[in-house]
């Protein structure tokens, strides 16, 4: 997992204490964000000319039921859950993964 993955498509808020709160998916992403925190803060403080900025990361509770699709089999299973007729079509056409 890289820094882009941690920062991309994240919701964040800026509170009245000038703290940027990032919602991340798991503890590993919190650790990665903490490792890059100082470099990111240095950049943000320089560009915004605000030395009071700070960053905090918390694990988002809303995505705990969200399942990540990694393989083609996972994708097929997900699509079959959405539309069970796909399983019948797959069998009729003789398709395999």
MMTF fields as JSON, N, C-alpha, C and O atoms, coordinates in Angstrom:
{
  "mmtfVersion": "1.0.0",
  "mmtfProducer": "UNKNOWN",
  "numBonds": 387,
  "numAtoms": 388,
  "numGroups": 97,
  "numChains": 1,
  "numModels": 1,
  "chainsPerModel": [1],
  "groupsPerChain": [97],
  "chainIdList": ["A"],
  "bondAtomList": [4, 2, 8, 6, 12, 10, 16, 14, 20, 18, 24, 22, 28, 26, 32, 30, 36, 34, 40, 38, 44, 42, 48, 46, 52, 50, 56, 54, 60, 58, 64, 62, 68, 66, 72, 70, 76, 74, 80, 78, 84, 82, 88, 86, 92, 90, 96, 94, 100, 98, 104, 102, 108, 106, 112, 110, 116, 114, 120, 118, 124, 122, 128, 126, 132, 130, 136, 134, 140, 138, 144, 142, 148, 146, 152, 150, 156, 154, 160, 158, 164, 162, 168, 166, 172, 170, 176, 174, 180, 178, 184, 182, 188, 186, 192, 190, 196, 194, 200, 198, 204, 202, 208, 206, 212, 210, 216, 214, 220, 218, 224, 222, 228, 226, 232, 230, 236, 234, 240, 238, 244, 242, 248, 246, 252, 250, 256, 254, 260, 258, 264, 262, 268, 266, 272, 270, 276, 274, 280, 278, 284, 282, 288, 286, 292, 290, 296, 294, 300, 298, 304, 302, 308, 306, 312, 310, 316, 314, 320, 318, 324, 322, 328, 326, 332, 330, 336, 334, 340, 338, 344, 342, 348, 346, 352, 350, 356, 354, 360, 358, 364, 362, 368, 366, 372, 370, 376, 374, 380, 378, 384, 382],
  "bondOrderList": [1, 1, 1, 1, 1, 1, 1, 1, 1, 1, 1, 1, 1, 1, 1, 1, 1, 1, 1, 1, 1, 1, 1, 1, 1, 1, 1, 1, 1, 1, 1, 1, 1, 1, 1, 1, 1, 1, 1, 1, 1, 1, 1, 1, 1, 1, 1, 1, 1, 1, 1, 1, 1, 1, 1, 1, 1, 1, 1, 1, 1, 1, 1, 1, 1, 1, 1, 1, 1, 1, 1, 1, 1, 1, 1, 1, 1, 1, 1, 1, 1, 1, 1, 1, 1, 1, 1, 1, 1, 1, 1, 1, 1, 1, 1, 1],
  "groupList": [{"groupName": "UNK", "atomNameList": ["N", "CA", "C", "O"], "elementList": ["N", "C", "C", "O"], "formalChargeList": [0, 0, 0, 0], "bondAtomList": [1, 0, 2, 1, 3, 2], "bondOrderList": [1, 1, 2], "singleLetterCode": "X", "chemCompType": "L-PEPTIDE LINKING"}],
  "groupTypeList": [0, 0, 0, 0, 0, 0, 0, 0, 0, 0, 0, 0, 0, 0, 0, 0, 0, 0, 0, 0, 0, 0, 0, 0, 0, 0, 0, 0, 0, 0, 0, 0, 0, 0, 0, 0, 0, 0, 0, 0, 0, 0, 0, 0, 0, 0, 0, 0, 0, 0, 0, 0, 0, 0, 0, 0, 0, 0, 0, 0, 0, 0, 0, 0, 0, 0, 0, 0, 0, 0, 0, 0, 0, 0, 0, 0, 0, 0, 0, 0, 0, 0, 0, 0, 0, 0, 0, 0, 0, 0, 0, 0, 0, 0, 0, 0, 0],
  "groupIdList": [1, 2, 3, 4, 5, 6, 7, 8, 9, 10, 11, 12, 13, 14, 15, 16, 17, 18, 19, 20, 21, 22, 23, 24, 25, 26, 27, 28, 29, 30, 31, 32, 33, 34, 35, 36, 37, 38, 39, 40, 41, 42, 43, 44, 45, 46, 47, 48, 49, 50, 51, 52, 53, 54, 55, 56, 57, 58, 59, 60, 61, 62, 63, 64, 65, 66, 67, 68, 69, 70, 71, 72, 73, 74, 75, 76, 77, 78, 79, 80, 81, 82, 83, 84, 85, 86, 87, 88, 89, 90, 91, 92, 93, 94, 95, 96, 97],
  "secStructList": [7, 7, 2, 2, 2, 2, 2, 6, 6, 7, 7, 3, 3, 3, 7, 6, 6, 1, 3, 3, 3, 3, 3, 3, 1, 1, 2, 2, 2, 2, 2, 2, 2, 2, 2, 2, 2, 2, 2, 2, 2, 2, 2, 2, 2, 2, 2, 2, 6, 7, 6, 6, 7, 3, 3, 3, 3, 3, 3, 7, 1, 6, 6, 6, 6, 7, 7, 7, 7, 7, 1, 2, 2, 2, 2, 2, 2, 2, 2, 2, 2, 2, 7, 6, 2, 2, 2, 2, 2, 2, 2, 2, 2, 6, 7, 7, 7],
  "xCoordList": [0.854, 0.0, 0.899, 1.881, 0.546, 1.399, 0.67, -0.503, 1.386, 0.852, -0.334, -1.281, -0.285, -1.396, -2.687, -3.741, -2.6, -3.774, -4.386, -5.607, -3.537, -4.03, -4.749, -5.757, -4.251, -4.809, -5.897, -6.73, -5.897, -6.837, -8.266, -8.514, -9.189, -10.621, -10.979, -11.858, -10.32, -10.592, -11.422, -11.294, -12.274, -12.973, -12.13, -11.539, -12.089, -11.364, -12.091, -12.833, -11.852, -12.461, -11.385, -10.381, -11.616, -10.737, -11.549, -12.563, -11.102, -11.871, -11.375, -10.439, -12.011, -11.68, -10.288, -9.75, -9.696, -8.338, -7.278, -6.105, -7.716, -6.813, -6.234, -5.089, -7.026, -6.63, -7.381, -8.605, -6.632, -7.226, -7.472, -6.54, -8.72, -9.098, -9.338, -10.223, -8.541, -8.704, -9.429, -9.107, -10.416, -11.053, -10.403, -10.445, -9.804, -9.14, -9.817, -10.666, -9.437, -10.121, -9.645, -10.43, -8.361, -7.836, -6.612, -6.13, -6.129, -4.992, -3.703, -2.856, -3.545, -2.352, -2.293, -1.219, -3.418, -3.447, -3.179, -2.588, -3.604, -3.283, -1.771, -1.18, -1.154, 0.3, 1.04, 2.003, 0.594, 1.233, 1.073, 2.02, -0.119, -0.344, 0.523, 1.042, 0.683, 1.528, 2.991, 3.707, 3.44, 4.826, 5.073, 6.163, 4.065, 4.24, 3.734, 3.801, 3.236, 2.59, 3.475, 3.02, 4.703, 5.571, 5.86, 5.802, 6.171, 6.422, 5.176, 5.261, 4.024, 2.775, 2.462, 2.042, 2.667, 2.439, 3.381, 2.964, 4.641, 5.602, 5.136, 5.173, 4.701, 4.229, 2.974, 2.905, 1.991, 0.739, 0.94, 0.327, 1.795, 2.058, 2.749, 2.449, 3.672, 4.381, 3.435, 3.445, 2.619, 1.728, 0.581, 0.154, 0.089, -1.051, -0.618, -1.421, 0.673, 1.21, 0.477, 0.233, 0.141, -0.547, 0.223, 0.137, 0.965, 1.793, 1.023, 1.583, -0.252, -1.052, -1.668, -2.292, -1.502, -2.101, -1.585, -0.421, -2.48, -2.126, -2.948, -3.948, -2.534, -3.227, -3.516, -2.662, -4.735, -5.108, -5.841, -6.585, -5.622, -6.297, -7.094, -6.629, -8.3, -9.128, -9.677, -9.921, -9.868, -10.421, -11.919, -12.635, -12.366, -13.777, -14.613, -14.285, -15.676, -16.557, -17.6, -18.182, -17.846, -18.918, -18.624, -19.558, -17.355, -17.007, -16.64, -16.031, -16.987, -16.594, -17.296, -16.76, -18.483, -19.198, -18.866, -19.309, -18.112, -17.755, -16.735, -15.714, -17.033, -16.148, -15.288, -15.786, -14.006, -13.089, -13.003, -12.837, -13.116, -13.058, -11.639, -11.17, -10.957, -9.564, -9.399, -8.634, -10.095, -9.864, -11.053, -12.11, -10.864, -11.959, -13.077, -14.256, -12.71, -13.718, -14.534, -15.75, -13.879, -14.594, -15.573, -16.701, -15.122, -15.982, -17.193, -18.321, -16.945, -18.042, -19.036, -20.246, -18.54, -19.42, -20.248, -21.432, -19.634, -20.343, -21.457, -22.576, -21.144, -22.142, -23.275, -24.433, -22.938, -23.97, -24.885, -26.085, -24.327, -25.164, -26.133, -27.271, -25.693, -26.537, -27.596, -28.725, -27.216, -28.119, -27.879, -26.996, -28.647, -28.435, -28.551, -28.021, -29.221, -29.341, -27.994, -27.841, -27.036, -25.691, -25.063, -24.322, -25.349, -24.809, -25.361, -24.613, -26.659, -27.263, -26.691, -26.429, -26.498, -25.913, -24.496, -24.115, -23.714, -22.338, -22.295, -21.44, -23.22, -23.27, -23.696, -23.098, -24.746, -25.225, -24.151, -24.049, -23.358, -22.314, -21.04, -20.122, -20.977, -19.799, -18.579, -17.453, -18.796, -17.69, -17.075, -17.777, -15.782, -15.05, -14.04, -13.667, -13.606, -12.551, -11.211, -10.2],
  "yCoordList": [-1.173, 0.0, 1.234, 1.305, 2.191, 3.365, 4.622, 4.582, 5.719, 6.982, 7.463, 8.032, 7.239, 7.658, 6.967, 7.597, 5.664, 4.897, 5.443, 5.477, 5.869, 6.397, 7.726, 7.984, 8.571, 9.912, 10.019, 10.924, 9.112, 9.228, 8.935, 7.999, 9.74, 9.565, 9.489, 8.719, 10.261, 10.294, 11.506, 12.568, 11.322, 12.484, 13.059, 12.326, 14.352, 14.994, 16.269, 16.855, 16.674, 17.905, 18.73, 18.204, 20.016, 20.943, 21.555, 22.21, 21.34, 21.878, 23.271, 23.802, 23.846, 25.21, 25.327, 26.429, 24.196, 24.194, 23.989, 23.761, 24.075, 23.908, 22.493, 22.302, 21.517, 20.118, 19.481, 19.57, 18.84, 18.131, 16.697, 15.994, 16.27, 14.923, 14.072, 14.37, 13.005, 12.063, 10.829, 10.307, 10.363, 9.079, 8.049, 8.181, 7.025, 5.982, 4.649, 4.544, 3.618, 2.335, 1.413, 0.629, 1.5, 0.541, 1.108, 2.197, 0.336, 0.772, 0.896, 1.732, 0.078, 0.175, 1.535, 2.13, 2.029, 3.333, 4.452, 5.471, 4.274, 5.254, 5.296, 6.371, 4.126, 4.056, 4.712, 5.449, 4.446, 5.056, 6.573, 7.308, 7.032, 8.478, 9.105, 10.207, 8.427, 8.95, 9.037, 9.947, 8.081, 8.116, 9.283, 9.855, 9.635, 10.73, 12.059, 13.08, 12.047, 13.204, 14.45, 15.528, 14.322, 15.492, 16.133, 17.355, 15.313, 15.868, 16.553, 17.628, 15.928, 16.514, 17.814, 18.795, 17.815, 19.04, 20.16, 21.311, 19.828, 20.843, 21.49, 22.711, 20.652, 21.166, 22.025, 23.142, 21.502, 22.237, 23.55, 24.565, 23.519, 24.749, 25.792, 26.983, 25.336, 26.265, 26.865, 28.075, 26.021, 26.491, 27.348, 28.298, 27.017, 27.762, 28.931, 29.793, 28.939, 29.958, 29.952, 30.992, 28.745, 28.557, 27.508, 26.314, 27.956, 27.054, 26.27, 25.393, 26.581, 25.897, 24.588, 23.867, 24.274, 23.065, 21.814, 21.728, 20.851, 19.543, 18.498, 18.834, 17.238, 16.145, 15.029, 14.65, 14.509, 13.337, 12.37, 12.779, 11.083, 10.053, 9.155, 8.784, 8.815, 7.879, 6.84, 7.122, 5.641, 4.56, 4.797, 4.954, 4.819, 5.078, 3.865, 2.74, 4.09, 3.0, 2.673, 1.588, 3.587, 3.396, 2.346, 1.79, 2.055, 1.116, -0.267, -1.048, -0.593, -1.886, -3.045, -4.152, -2.818, -3.886, -3.939, -4.848, -2.998, -2.935, -4.027, -4.159, -4.797, -5.888, -5.44, -4.842, -5.731, -5.387, -6.547, -7.7, -6.235, -7.254, -7.274, -6.293, -8.41, -8.515, -9.344, -8.965, -10.453, -11.388, -11.41, -10.853, -12.058, -12.223, -13.071, -12.821, -14.067, -14.894, -14.053, -14.218, -13.158, -12.255, -11.378, -11.148, -10.893, -10.043, -10.829, -10.336, -12.059, -12.891, -13.172, -13.067, -13.523, -13.802, -12.574, -12.691, -11.418, -10.184, -9.928, -9.575, -10.106, -9.872, -10.899, -10.567, -12.14, -13.174, -12.864, -13.131, -12.303, -11.888, -10.799, -10.762, -9.91, -8.829, -9.335, -8.845, -10.325, -10.866, -12.375, -12.792, -13.189, -14.641, -15.286, -16.378, -14.647, -15.216, -15.285, -16.048, -14.506, -14.566, -15.937, -16.399, -16.59, -17.936, -18.904, -19.714, -18.828, -19.694, -19.4, -20.322, -18.131, -17.747, -18.277, -18.795, -18.149, -18.644, -20.149, -20.627, -20.895, -22.35, -22.701, -23.569, -22.014, -22.286, -22.021, -22.743, -20.982, -20.639, -21.438, -21.377, -22.191, -23.005, -22.179, -22.552, -21.065, -20.172, -20.558, -20.966, -20.427, -20.68, -19.582, -18.855, -19.475, -18.505, -19.165, -18.508],
  "zCoordList": [0.0, 0.0, 0.0, 0.738, -0.833, -0.916, -0.445, -0.074, -0.469, 0.031, -0.799, -0.257, -2.099, -2.954, -2.542, -2.469, -2.272, -1.878, -0.599, -0.452, 0.323, 1.593, 1.394, 2.052, 0.502, 0.34, -0.728, -0.672, -1.689, -2.802, -2.355, -1.595, -2.834, -2.584, -1.104, -0.718, -0.296, 1.15, 1.489, 0.881, 2.471, 2.999, 4.127, 4.921, 4.18, 5.262, 5.643, 4.856, 6.872, 7.368, 8.05, 8.531, 8.08, 8.776, 9.905, 9.665, 11.136, 12.258, 12.649, 12.05, 13.65, 14.074, 14.683, 14.787, 15.089, 15.641, 14.564, 14.862, 13.295, 12.146, 12.078, 11.669, 12.478, 12.375, 11.218, 11.13, 10.332, 9.2, 9.649, 10.037, 9.594, 10.007, 8.764, 7.961, 8.608, 7.504, 8.016, 9.083, 7.246, 7.512, 6.6, 5.377, 7.195, 6.422, 6.691, 7.576, 5.917, 5.985, 7.099, 7.632, 7.455, 8.426, 9.154, 8.845, 10.127, 10.939, 10.135, 10.45, 9.106, 8.263, 7.579, 7.483, 7.109, 6.466, 7.47, 7.114, 8.71, 9.756, 9.947, 10.056, 9.985, 10.167, 8.999, 9.209, 7.78, 6.607, 6.638, 6.36, 6.976, 7.059, 8.143, 7.961, 9.25, 10.326, 9.901, 10.317, 9.065, 8.59, 7.639, 7.623, 6.849, 5.888, 6.429, 5.744, 7.639, 8.246, 8.254, 7.873, 8.674, 8.797, 7.446, 7.312, 6.444, 5.105, 4.556, 3.962, 4.756, 4.282, 5.017, 4.404, 6.32, 7.101, 6.678, 6.55, 6.462, 6.016, 4.707, 4.555, 3.774, 2.49, 2.666, 2.155, 3.388, 3.573, 4.324, 3.994, 5.327, 6.08, 5.214, 5.3, 4.384, 3.499, 2.465, 2.238, 1.837, 0.781, 1.321, 0.665, 2.506, 3.061, 3.942, 4.299, 4.285, 5.188, 6.535, 7.147, 6.962, 8.24, 9.044, 8.759, 10.037, 10.825, 11.88, 12.537, 12.042, 13.057, 12.56, 13.339, 11.284, 10.732, 11.424, 11.814, 11.564, 12.111, 11.365, 10.732, 11.436, 10.748, 11.736, 12.538, 11.665, 12.448, 11.537, 10.645, 11.769, 10.978, 11.915, 12.992, 11.481, 12.229, 11.27, 10.097, 11.786, 10.974, 10.843, 11.832, 9.611, 9.321, 9.691, 9.314, 10.418, 10.832, 9.77, 9.795, 8.841, 7.874, 6.82, 6.242, 6.548, 5.485, 6.011, 5.281, 7.24, 7.785, 7.092, 7.062, 6.535, 5.841, 4.354, 3.652, 3.885, 2.472, 2.159, 2.834, 1.131, 0.751, -0.425, -1.378, -0.349, -1.421, -2.4, -2.001, -3.674, -4.723, -5.273, -5.852, -5.086, -5.519, -6.791, -7.679, -6.889, -7.989, -8.938, -8.644, -10.073, -11.025, -10.409, -10.663, -9.605, -8.941, -7.962, -7.869, -7.236, -6.335, -7.111, -6.675, -8.267, -9.093, -9.59, -9.561, -10.047, -10.52, -9.392, -9.593, -8.223, -7.085, -6.713, -6.398, -6.749, -6.443, -7.457, -7.084, -8.74, -9.78, -9.717, -9.972, -9.379, -9.245, -8.063, -8.121, -6.994, -5.87, -6.297, -5.83, -7.182, -7.657, -8.639, -8.654, -9.459, -10.467, -10.601, -11.351, -9.889, -9.903, -11.282, -11.49, -12.217, -13.562, -14.285, -15.239, -13.844, -14.454, -14.273, -15.141, -13.159, -12.918, -13.963, -14.511, -14.243, -15.254, -16.632, -17.405, -16.944, -18.227, -18.356, -19.406, -17.292, -17.288, -17.553, -18.299, -16.942, -17.127, -18.552, -19.188, -19.056, -20.421, -21.477, -22.469, -21.252, -22.22, -22.006, -22.824, -20.904, -20.628, -20.267, -20.595, -19.596, -19.246, -17.907, -16.981, -17.82, -16.579, -16.352, -17.273, -15.118, -14.801, -14.796, -14.549]
}
